[in-house]
């Protein structure tokens, strides 16, 4: 009897958690949509469009509740497009199918990237794992050896935590000023050189490392397709190009040509000129995009356990692409789905 009661409690809790995820996601969509309407000064989702969206949500996904994200997409695109995947379906139903979490969480171990993607990921100066420091070749370092290694390096470094959300808790410091107090507890850390980016990207916004976001998908046929390519960059002197930190993004074609104006973190257009450098986005030709895409495809083949991966890639001064980080558990796609999608028009529900 007690075993059956336990099973019932677990099933009830699982259902509650599922309901909570959907409720939170749809509330987020409504909040963003309200913000978009306020900033635009109008809504383009008329009663007729809303009915069409609800009918589509019911027919394809079995629930009119999916309309919350679809209505936001329509506000941004200023039209409704059949084939869209709503963010709540993507994050709660689709990603767990494509990328099992016990495997996808490996992408959050920044201290492990260079061991999986050799010659693509940034080579660290040192890492901290389970309370111990190691050099790039996994040779143990005591605290004095670590600090000596960093003093010998003599340039800016980037310190990142394992498991930290993208763009969070990143420290930029000159290696002379790093202390052991920068590494608390048994949290994993990676210490990387601060990369030097290509001239074109530096001219766009020199304070941040401006990165390509390339998403790759393992098709049922076994080929790896590219779902989208964008360039993320900072403004107003911020160090991070992450849009969650206030950066902007533009879309690129396969040749590195900018094909859109800039967008902010809620998917609204933010002009055709960088607000600080004055560079016109569509006059930019981003170098080495084809090579970056090729490297992302090859890296995905190296780690074929996951179907969908988002890669953040920088281009160095010589035009060589390098991996900043990769994202496999809940890589954000809703802005891309709204603005250039549908990305998965044939996805079977």
N, C-alpha and C positions, 0 to 999 in steps of 0.2 A: 504493500500500500504506500509506504513512504517513498519507494522508488518511483511509483506512478505520479505521486504528488510532486516530486522533484522534477520529473520530466515535464509536467504541466506548467510548473513555475518557469522552467527554462524556455519553453515554447512561448509562454505569455510574454516573458521579458524580451525574447527575440522579436516578437511582433511589435511590442512597444518601441524597441530600438529602431526598427524599420520605419514605423510611423513617425518617430521623432526626427529621423534623418530627412524624410520627405517634407515634414512640416518646416524644419529649419531651412532646407534648401529653397522651398517655395516662398517662404517669407523673405529670404535673401533676394530672390528674383523680384518680388514686388517692391522691395525697398530700393533696389537699383533702378527699376523701371520708373518709380516715382521721382528719383533723382534725375534720371534722363529727361523725363517730361518737363520737370522744373527748369532744367538748364536749356532745353530746346525752346520752351515756351509754348509747346503744343504737343498733342498726341495724334499719331496717324492710325491708331488702332480703333477704327470705327466699330459700331455694333455689328455691322455685316462682316467685318474682318474677324471680330472676336468669335462670332458664330462659326465661321469657317475654321478658325484655329481649334476651337473646342471639338468640332466634328472630326478634324484630322487627329487630334490627340486621342479621342475615343476610339476611332477606327484603327489607328496604327498601334497605340500603346495600351488601349483598354481602359483609359481613365482620363476624364476631362481635366483632372488636376495638373496634368503635364502642361497645360496651356500657360501656366505662369511664366515659365522660361520662354516659351514660344512667343508670347506677347512682347516680352522684352526684346527678343531677337527682331521682331517686326518693327518695334520702335526704332531700333538702330539702323536697320536696313531700309526702313520706310516702305516695306512691302512684306507679305507673307510668302514663304517659299516652302512648298511641300518637299519632304525629304530631310528636313532638319531633325537633329537629335536633341531633345531638351537636356539641359545640364543635369537635372535630377535623375533622369533615366541613365545618362552616361555614367554618373558617379556611383549610383547605387546598384545598377543592374549590369551595365556594360563593362566597366573597368574590372570588376571582380572576375568576370568571365575571361577577359583578355589577359589580365595580369594578376595571377593569384598573389595575394598579399604577402605570404611568407617568402615569396621570391622577389616581388617588386620592392620590398623594403630594403633589399640590398643596395638599391640606388641611393638610399639615405646614408650609407656608410661611406662618407667622403674619403676616409682613410684607406679604402679598398679600391677606389677607382683606378689608380695607376697600376694595380696588380691585374686587373681585368683587361684594361684597354691600354696596354703598353704602346708607347710611341704616339699616342693620341692624347691621353690625359696629361695634365701638367705634372711633371716630376716634382714631388715634394722635397723640401729640405729635410724634414723630419715629421714623424707622427707620434702621437701618444695613444696607446691602446692598453686597456686594462691597467691603467696607472703607471705604465712604463713607456719610456721614450725609446724610439728607434730611428735610425737613419733611413735613407731611401732603400737601401739594400736589406732592411730588416735586421740590422745589427744593433744590439742594445746600446743605449747611451745613458750614462748617469747625468744628473742635472748640470754638473760642471761641463761635461763634454757637449751637452746640448747648447749651452750658452756660448761656449767657445766656437762651435760650428756656426752659430748665428753671427757672432762678432766677425768671424772670418768672411762671412758672406757680405756684410756691409752694405745692405740696400733695403728697400722697403719689402716687407713680407705681408702675406695675408694669412690670418689664422681663422680656421673654420671648425665648427663643432660637428661631430657626427650627429645624425638624427635631427638637426636643427632645420626648420622650414627654410625653403629657398630664400636667400637674401637676409636671413635673420642671424643675429649674434656674430656677425663678421667683424673682425678687428683688423685694421690697417695700421701697421707700426713699422718704424725703422728697426731692423734686426738688432741694432745696438741697444735698443730700449726694451726689448722683450725680457720678461722675467718669468720665473716659474709660477708666480701668482696669476699669470694669464691663463693657466691651465688648472681648473678646479676639479677636485674629486676624481672619480674614475671615468669621467666623460671622455670619449674619444676626440682627438683633435688632429688636424692636419695643418702643417706650416708650409706654405707655398711661396715661391717667388711672386712678387707683384709683376704681372705680365706687361710687356710693352707692345702696344697695339699698332696696327698699320696707320700710316700717315693720314689716309682719308678718314678713318674712323676717329682718330685723335682730333682732327680738325673739326669734326662734327660736334664733339663734346669731350674735351680732354680729361676732365676730372673722373669720368667713369670709363670702365672697360666695356665698350659697346659690343653686344654679342648677337650672333645669329641664333634664333630659335628655330630648329629644324625638327619636325615630327615625322617619324617613320612608322610604317604599319606592315606587319607580316600578313600578306594576303593569303587566302586559302590555297592559292596556287603555289605558294612557297616563295614568290617574289616579294621584294620589299618596296613598297610605294612611299612616296613623300606626300604627306597630307598638306603641309604648308611650310613656307619659309618666311620668317619676318626678321627684322632688325630691331633690337631693343637698345635704347640709349637714354642717358641721363639728361637732365636739364638743371639749370640754376646751381651748378656746382656739386650736385649730389654724387656720391662715389659709386652708387649702384645703378645698373641699367634696368633692374627689375621694375616692372610696372607697378608692383605693390608698394615700392618705395618712392613712387612719384614720377617714374620715367615714362617715356612714350615709345610707340612702336610704329613701324611702317611695314608693308608687305613687299616682298621681292619676287621676281621671277627667277627661273633657274639659271639665268645668266648674271644675276646680281644687280639687275636694274630695278630701281624703286618704282612700284606701280600704284602707289596710293599716297594720299596725304597721311599725316601722323594721326594716331589715335591715342587717347588716354586710357586709364585703367578700367573705365566703365564703357569703353567702346565708342566714345564720342569723338568726332573729328577735332583735331587740335591744330589745324593750319597746314600750310604747304611749305613753311620755312621754319628752321630751328630757331626758337626764341632767343637764344644766346649767340650762336655763331652766325646766324643769318644765312646759312646754307640752304638752298632749295633742295628739298628731298628728291624730287624727280630728276634732278640734274646729277645725282650721285650714281656712281657705278661702283658697287661694292666688290672688292677683289676676292678671288678664290672661292666663290660660292659653289661652283661645280665640284671643286676638290673637297670642300667641306661636306657637301651632300654625299659624295662618294665615300668619305671616311665614316660618316654616320651610318650609311648602309652597311659598310664592312664591319663596323662595331656592333651593329644589331645582329649580324650573322655570327659574331663572336659570342653573343649572349642571346641565343634563340629561344630562351624559355618564356619570353614575354612578347606579346603581339604589338604593343603600342608603346613607343618611347619618345620622350621629348628631350632633345639634346641642346645644350647651351654651348656655343662654340665661339671662340675669339679668333681673330686673324692677326698674326704677329707682324712685326715690322718688315719681315722678308716676304710676307704673303702666305705664310704657312698656317693652316687651321690647327687649332688645339682645343681640347675639351676642357671647359670650365667645370661642368657637372651635367648629370643626366637625371631625368625624372621619370619614374615608372609607376609610382602610386599616386593617383589623382593628378596627373599633369593637366593643368587648366587648358580648356579648349573653347569655353563658351564664347569668348569674344571672336575667335576665329570662325567658329561655326556660324555665328550671327553675321559676320561681315563678309566672309568669302565662301561659306559653306553652301549647301550641305557637304560635309566631309565624308559621310558614310550614307549616301542616298539609298544604297541597296542593302543596308544592314537588316537582317531578319530579326524581328522581335519575337 
